[in-house]
Amino acid sequence: MSSFLNILLKNVLGGPSTDPFPFGPTFEPKRLRGRVVIDPDKCMGCGMCKNSCVAGAIDITKDAESKGWTITVWQDSCCLCASCRTYCPMKAVDIVPDWHSAHFEEDKYSRIEQHTIEYQPCTVCGKPVRVLSLEKARELYRNDPSVDPEQVRHMCRSCRQIKDAEAHVDILDVIPKKPAKAGTAAPEAEAKA
């Protein structure tokens, strides 16, 4: 009996040896999948996350007045497969280790991640466009010192192509032009005839 009392006294004085979770932090493994978050500064609204979502937990709707779009993630429907994070070309989707997702039944429709992303006018033509993230612009133009990523990211795709062509017009002069075959007229001459 005395050995039992010794063990009991030792355990009482030593404190609990279990996980302190409800009252303190607990162990979280690396790469724990807890909750989907969207970075609205990186999102381009391409819809890859929506199309790859197995559970159908992601929705992208365009604004009625074409001012932008709203991206919604229904956390209650998400199965945390991470395919949205895998296929997002802009790396705007991430899964954070926030695994505290217990909730009451009536709260399930309020557990959403939602962002409204507005278009901004192109700095050249004024067309409404989603601004490219500075990180992505630097990545795209890292090998081209003649292009300023800060300036280019505020342009629409067409204006970026024109600016890129203007910056590299000297390359076109170096490419040899194929001479027309003998007996065939140039396309311009055929069009006039």
Summary of the structure (lengths in Angstrom):
residues: 193
radius of gyration: 28.8
end to end distance: 116.1
largest distance: 116.1
contacts: 405
relative contact order: 0.12
helix: 33%
strand: 16%
